[in-house]
Amino acid sequence: MRLAYQFKLRLTKSQTSEMERWLEMLRHQYNYLLADRFAWHEQNRCSINSCPLVCHLPELRDNPDYYSQKRTLPQLKKDRAWYKAIHANVLQDCVKRVDLAFKRFLKGDSNGKRSGRPRFKSKERFRSLTFSAFSKSPINGNRLNLPKFGWVKMIYHRPIPTGFKIKTATVTRKADGYYVTLSIQDDTVPNVMAIEEVKNPVGIDMGLKSFLIKSDGSEVPIPQYYRKAQKRLKKIQKAVSRSKKGSNNRKKAVSKLGKAHKKVADTRKDFHFKTVKKLLDTHDLVAHEKLNIKGLAKTRLAKSVLDAGWGQFLSILSTKAENAGLIAKVVNPRNTSQNCSNCGQKVPKKLKDRIHSCPHCGYKADRDVNAARNILKLAVGHPVCSKAYRVTEPLGGVGKKPILNL
């Protein structure tokens, strides 16, 4: 099991300048390796699908893959002695980033989805480096020992659990300073609760009027942190736009704008963590829809959807439930808002219709509460569609009896 703990670093002026120097050297190396990949790609591909019988074929060079580029690092340290100050694993991680970006460009990710052409990194876009080799006890009090960099102070607000081993440490430059993200591993696997043992399940329906609505009718109000901070952000953005490019005033305004945006993001993330904790403290199973967040972010509701941060919230919910041995189940969102949660009949509604009123059974409830109940039924294995019910007449009887087809 892998977890990530983030701490803010308290670097001295000399450590800050040294970290900046490391990032700048790694940025140059990243751009050089990426240019080498592009050169191979342009020289070894043909833009036409046929050629004459007699033609000159240029000598093809080997593909610069991860291992061949990693073998160039010892020669790099001989030619440019200042690279000896950087730990070997940090340089190897730089090669790994180039390899991953180029593979996603040519072949795509695990789902076959290809990324765009990788860009060369400017000074503002290369902001992190990763250490992957540590001593037996890299943390001493509130100090962390980074290989070949030395001891650095950090705000150690929560201790690493006993039995966990630090695998990697990623130092990231953000608007208000440097942060370190420790990736820790524990070999013990928590026992996940069986669905038959669940005592207090709940279904949640994500929304924009309320952040989420439970199947029991309670709701969590939506905070809208970005919309509340828009006036302040607009004022700072004006100062950035009016200042001269390259001036110190512009740098100060950009730094102030970055801190303001980071404050909004941190406040939203804190709200997500607290909401997840309340859910998992009172419920053993939390069911939610599989939302197409990227698709919704391209509609007129984009600002509200991104301000709610559904993707981050559901990711935190899944991780925390797994670590606690609880269940966070994803269900198909098809017709969860249209079907009646009481009788299973389909009741067509438009988005403006906020009350679910079933003409078949007379059940009346809030539209989102009805959807949350359908989500919960799908999670625990009950059908929500009227097609799952078959009404037949018993032999020798007069009445009708619903028979469940699973």
N, C-alpha and C positions, 0 to 999 in steps of 0.2 A: 504494500500500500504506500502510495506517494502522497505527501502533503507539501504545501508551500507556505512558509512563514516569511513575512516581509518586515524588515526593520529599517529605520532611518539611520544613516551614518552621520557621525560627527567628525568630519575630516578636518585636519589642520590645513593651513594655507599651503604648506609644502606638499602635503598628500593630495590636495585638490589639484595643484599644478601637475603633479606626477600622474594622477589619474587622467587628466586632460591630455597629457603627452602620450600615454598608452592608447587612449581612444583615437588620437590622431594617427598614430602609427598603424593601428589596426585598420583604420578607415582606408589609408593608402594601400595597405596590403589587400584588403577586400576588393577595392577597385581594380587593382592590378590583376588579381586572379580572375575577376569577372571579365576583364578585357581579354585575357587569354582565352577564356571560354568562347567569347564572341568571335575572336579571330579564328579559332578552330571551326566554329559553326559556319562562318562565311566562306572560308577557304575550302571546306570539304563537302559542300552541298552544291547541287547543280540546279539551275533555275529552269532548264528545259527537260522534256521527257524523252528526247531522241537526239542522236548525233550521227554524223557521217561515218562510213565504214572505217576510214582512216582519219584518226584525230589524235591530238596530243593529250595524254592524261597526266595531269600534274601528280607529283608524288604526294601521297596523303600522309599527314602526320597523325600520330596516335591521339586518341581522345583524352584530353586532360581531365581525368576523373578525380575523385576524392583522394585516392591513394597516391596517384602520381603527383598531384599538387602538394600533398603532405610531405612527400619525399624531397621537395625543394626547400623546405624550411631550414635544414642545416646549412645549405649553401647561402640562404638569405642571411643567416646570422654571421657567416664569414664575410660576405660582401658588405653588409651594413651592420657594423658591430653594435649599434645602438639598439637593435632588436634583441640582443642578448638579455636585456633587462626584463623582457616580458617572459612569463612562464610558458613552457612549451605547450601545455594543455590549452592555454588561452589562445595561442596562435592556431592550434589545431581546430578549435571551435570556430575560428574565423573561416578556415577552409571548409568546415562543415556547413556553415551558413551559405557560402557561395554554392556548394554542391546542391543543397536543398532548394535554393531559389532557382537554379538553372534546371534542375530536374522537374520542378513544377511548371516551368516554362515550356519544356519539350514534351514531357510525358503526362504531366498532371499529377494530382494527389491520389489518395487511395480510392477515391470515387471516380477517377478519370477526368476530373475537372481541371483544365489547364489555367494557369495564372498568366498574367501579362508579362511582357518583356521586363526582366529585372533592371532596375535603375541603378546608376552609380550613386554612391552615398555622398551627400554633402556633409558639412560639419554638423549641421543641425539634425541630420537624419540618422547619424551613427551615434547611438547614445548608450550602448551597453556592451559589456564583456562578461564572459563566463569562466569561472574557475571550477575544475573538476577533480582536483587532487588535494587532500587535506591530511594534516597530522592526526594523531589519535584523539587529541583533545583540542580542537581549534577554537573553542569558546572558553574564555576565562573571565568570569564576571560579566562585565558589559563590554568586553573586548573580543574581537574576532581576528584570527590570524589568517590573512590571505597569502597564499604562496608567492614568494619573491616580491611581495609588496609590503608585507609587514603587518603589525598589529594596528587595527583601526577601532575607534570607539563607535558604539551604536546605542540606540535607545532600546534596551533589552526589556520590552514591556511585557513579554510573556516567555517563560523558559521553554526550551526544547524538551518534549517528554522523554523520560528515561526509556532506553531501549531503541530509540530512533538514531539512525546514522545519516550524517550529512553527505549527500551525493554531489550536489552542485551548488554554487553560489553565484548568482548573477547580479552584478553591480550595474545599476541604471541611473542615468542622469535625468532628473525631472525638473520641473519648473522651480521647485523650492529646495533643491539640493539633491544629494545622492542617496539612493536606497539600495539595500541588498535583499535579494529574495533567495532564501535557503530552501532547496528541495531536499526533503528528508524522507527516509524510507524506513518502514517497519515491516518485518517479515511476518508478523502475526496477522492473520486474516480474521476480521470480525465475523461472527456468525450472523448471517442475514436471517431475519425472521421469516418463517413460512407464512404464506398468505392465509392459511387456516388459523394461525395464531393471532391474527390481527384483531384487536378489540375495539379500537376507536378509529375507523377509517374516515377520510374526508375527501371530497372532490372540490377542486378550486377552478374557477373560471376567471381568467385574466381579462381585465377591461381597462378602459380609459376614463370612464366615469368614476369608478372605484378601482383601486389597484388590483384587488382580487375579491371574489365573493365565494364564500364557502357553501357547501351543500346544506348546511344547517341554517342558512339565512344570514349569518353574520358577515361583515365585510371589513376590509382594510382600506381606509381612504387613501387616495393617491396624492403624494406630496407635491409633484410638479416642481422639482428643484430648479430646473433650467428656466422654466417660464417665469418663476419668481425672481431669478437673477438676471433676466434679460435686460432690464433697464440699466443695471450696473455694468453689465458686459458691453452693452452698446456704447456707453460713455467711454469705457477704456478703449474699445475698438476705434472710436473716433480719434482718440489721441494717437493711436498707432498710425492711422491713415494720414493724419495731418503732419506727422513728423517726417523729417528728411531721411531717406534711406541711407543706412550706414552711419548715422549719427548716434551719439551716446543716448540722447533722449529717446530715440526710437528703440534702442536696446532695452532701456528701462521700461518703456511702455509695453514692449513685447513680453518682458519678464513678468510685469504686473498682470497682463492679460492671461498668461499661462497659469499663474497662481490662482487667478479667479476661476478659470475653467477647472483647474484641479480640485479646488474647494467644492465645486458643484459635483464633480465625479466622486470625490471621497464621501460626501454627505449621502449621495444616492447609494453608494456601496454599503455604507454603515446601515442605512435603512433596510437594505436587502438582507444583510446578515441577521439583523434583529428580528425581521419578519420570519425568516426561515427558522430561527431558534424557537420562536413562539409556536410555530406550526408543529415542529418535531417534538416539542415538549408535551404537547397535548394529543398528538395523533401518531399512530404507528404506521399508517399508510396515507400518503398524499398523492392523489391522482390529478393529472393535468393534461391538457391537450398538447398535441405536437403542432406547435404554431409555425407558420411560415413568416417568420419575422422579417426576413430580407424582402419578401414580396410586399409586406405591409409597409416597409420603410420606403417604398417607391410610390406610395399613394399620397393623397392629400393629408393623411393622418401621420405623415412621416415624423414631424416634430414631436407629436404627442407620444408616438410609439417609442422613439429613441429616448425621449425624456423619461419614460417609465422604466426602460432598461429590462425588458422581459427576459432577454437572452442571458444576461448576467445573473438575474435572480434564479432562473431555472437551472443554470449551471451550478450555482451555489447550493441549491436545494438538492440536486442529485448527488453532489459530492458529500455534503453533510449527512444525508440519509445513509449513504453507503458506509461512511465512517462510523455511524452510530448503530449499524446493523438494522436499520429501518428500511422502508420501501418507499421509493418515489417512482410511481408508475406513469408511463406515457400512453395515452390512448388516441385513437383516430378521431379527429374533430368533425368528421362527416355527420351532419344532421343533428349534432348535439343541441343546437339552439332551436331546431325546427320540431323535433319529436317531443311528444309529451312524456314527461318522466313518470306519470301516473299510469297511463294506459298504453303508451307506446305508439299512438296514432300520430301521423305527421300533421302538424299545424303550421302552414306557411306563414312566415312573418317577414316584414321588411326591417331594415336596420333601425328605422325610427320607432318601430313598435317595441316598447319597453316592457309591456305586460304580456305574459303568456296566459291565454284563456282558451282552454280546450273545449270545443263544442261537443265532443264525444262523451267525456266523463265529467265535465264541469269543473275540472281542476284549474285553479287560478293562482298564479304566483308571478313574481318578478322574472323577467326573461333570463337574467343571469343565474338566478337561483335554480331555475328549471334546468339550465345547461349544466350547472355544477352537479346536480343530482344525476343527470344522464352520464356525466363523466365518471362519477363514483360507481354507477352501475356497470359501466363498461370495465372499470378496473377490477372489480370483484367477480367478474364473469357473468353478470346478468345482461340480457339483451335489452336494448332500448328501442328497437324497431318493431313496428306492428307486424312485420312479416314473420317474426319469430313466433307469433301466436297463430294457432289454427283453431277456428271455432267449428266444432262438429256436434252432431246430435247423437247422444249415447243410444246404443241399441235398446229398444223397448222403452225408451224414455221420451219425455217431451221437451225438457229444458235443454239449454245449450251449455257446454262445458268447455272452457279454454284449456287446450293442451299445449304444452311448451315444447317446441322443436328446437333442440340445440344442435 
